[in-house]
Amino acid sequence: MTTTPTTAPATAPATSQAPPARRRGRLRTFARGHWLKTVPGRIRACAALLLALLALLAAVLTAALDNARDGVQTIGHDAGPQVVATGKLYFALSDMDAQVADILLIGREQSLGIGRQGSLRRYEQRRHEAGLAAVQAAQLAGHDPKRQRTVQDVLDGLGRYQQLVGRALLLNDQSDHPAGEAGADVLKIYRDATDLMRLELLPKAYNLTLDSGAVVRESYESKRAAVMTGRAWVVLTGVLALAGLLLVQLYLAREFRRLASPGLALAALAAVAVVIAAFAQLTAQAGHLRDAKDDGFDSVLALWRARAISHSAFADESRYLLDPERADTYEQVYLDKSLSVLYVEPGPGRPVNLGTYYTALGTALSGYRPGRGGFLGFFGDEDRRAGGGTGRDALTRTLRAYAAVQDNDRTLRALATGGDRAGAIRLRMGTGANGAISAFDAYDRGVDALIATHARAFDDAIAGADGGLRGWRWTPLGAALAIAALMFAGLRPRLAEFR
Amino acid sequence: MRATRAAAAAMLLALSGASGCALDAGADSGSITHRRSLAIGVKGDQPGLGLKGRDGRYQGFDVDVATYVAGRLGVPPGRITFRTTPSSQREDALRERDVDLVFATYSITAKRKTQVTFGGPYYVAHQDTLVRSGATGINAVRDLRGKRICAVNGSNSWRRVTDERKIAARPVPVPDYRACMTLLASGGIDAVSTDDLILAGFAAQTGGGVRLLNAPFTDEKYGVGLRKGDLAGCEAVNRALTEMYQDGTAGRLLKKWFATSGVSYTTSVPQFEGCS
């Protein structure tokens, strides 16, 4: 259709070498454009233009749906499992070190916590889980060499860690000490082990999870933008096709003095229906992607990080009691972790330390109103995101449990610095109603419930997106063919008049 | 019919033109990824980290890390402009686009995260204490009770000893860390307490006479400052930092700048803060 009569004569003879005389004549007629001056020629030309537009519409719609499909695949089916696998790896590793700290802390007093045997069983179980999670994370890392290398480094480090722990446990058993009085030789080896875990292995596992978050953000932004651009293209090509159909209709009405061709009218109606439905579907897909990321994935990832950091902070309490020489360090990292989970301003002119943190936290949480927490950190983000909707009640309950965990921390440190280390250890290892372990478990269940609400929002959005896309697999092609068929049905009787 | 075709062609042209523009102005505008050159904010007065020489050139660990990261972002050393960004001006310098990135012993805090997007940390420093090598009886921060410590004007480090840890040390006001080092050597004060890498940089410069306790009591997460919201840039910085540790560059740079000071440093990749 875009062949222009001025340039075509120069190229047309060159491409056809010695054709039969009749064919040459036709080509010449075609190239000169005389055929356009005849009525059937014009109808055929219009039909060809309309076909091209319909093909473009189908192609544009297919591309937009493909982009949506890629986005749903990455966000819903690749990154989700990756976050779970790397998250399991982090928890397993973190809990291994926590169990070792507990064993060394309680010494021969088996009644504390879950006892030495209980902790050893859990250590073994976590080691097993860490191995499985590492294998899974390696598989999901695909061909990314940096990620593969990180997983490999974690596995290598885990081997060294277990050797150190083996030696520390052996010395610990030989010394058979009362709770909180592990020997200097035991502590020296445990320091190497926990440093290896906290400074090398855990950061790597954590960074792997963050990396999945980066993949999701990138994919979300590019795919959602592509779906929106695709939607604009669908509307524009659809409007062009519709305008073409209407113009042909008008032309036929003038030339043949007929009011309307039913085929063409139906084709126009079908085109309108397809464009409206496609617009709605692409809008819904963009919406599903946004819901999956904003209401689901972002919150799940942020809360998962809050949970990981809370677990390692809780283990820092054990280490604080276990190793008095390093108590300052463990107290400071506990504060840093608490601040990243929930940050409150200590007030003008007041220093940031645990004392001011307890006070400011108490003030912030006693007057807590969902959506207006006025604090920062992971729970601050969650409050702004979810304060009005998904997970609002679960958040309120979790914050209450968090306050209880910090209350225990305050009491524990007061006991320890006041000279009652045994009392502090009993509180920290307590599994009864007033024990720190039960309070922490309650808090952990709260975070878990909060994660579950967002995971449901995520699953719903992904299921919605998948359902929509399944229904639209053959729609673009089918719709274009149907409109084309209706159009030819409308044009055929008119062309037949010239035979 | 001619008019129709002409109109259709015009619409198609307009359509492709418009969408072309829309794609060009995509999400990456304003990001530090795909830049031809970069302006990077560093410190100008911290030996070992960011020190501006008489010839106007900057050198130190921060400068080397910044050069490596810029290289991974596709910007060679020749197209990097370093600028001095004092502590009080780092947020403004980023916001007003004086600099694209900040590598200037810039600790990540929850409050700063509301104004700045942080890549990294590229290193987790710890507050530690420097004493004269002959001084015995000071082995941890708690031993600073009753001792004269440096209270550098505008710095928060000494307050972390006296206010946060509630240790009754005696702060001696001084204008800057260089003056602290002179006072420490002459016996005017007993200890300097701040980030171990800063202390290590000064210790390496003075070359003996001082001792680093290696008794850390805080975590200072040195982040890479980016303009708020540049998440693509932040993720690219994190990938570059991962590579810097994996290929051994980080270990080499730490050794180059701090090995002689006696500070114990970590050569494994830190836990990233996450881009927000």
Interface residues (C-beta under 8 A of the other chain):
Chain A: M1 T2 R42 A45 C46 L49 K146 R149 T150 L199 E200 L202 P203 K204 Y206 N207 L210 D211 G213 A214 R217 E218 E221 S222 A225 T229 A232 W233 L236 L240 A243 G244 L247 Y251 R305 E325 D328 T329 Q332 V333 D336 L339 S340 Y343 E345 P351 V352 N353 L376 G377 G380 D381
Chain B: M1 T4 R5 A8 A9 M11 L12 L15 S19 A22 L23 G26 A27 A110 K111 K113 T114 A140 V141 R142 R159 R160 D163 E164 R165 K166 P216 F217 T218 D219 L231 A232 E235 N238 R239 T242 E243 Q246 T266 S268 V269 P270 Q271 F272 G274 C275 S276
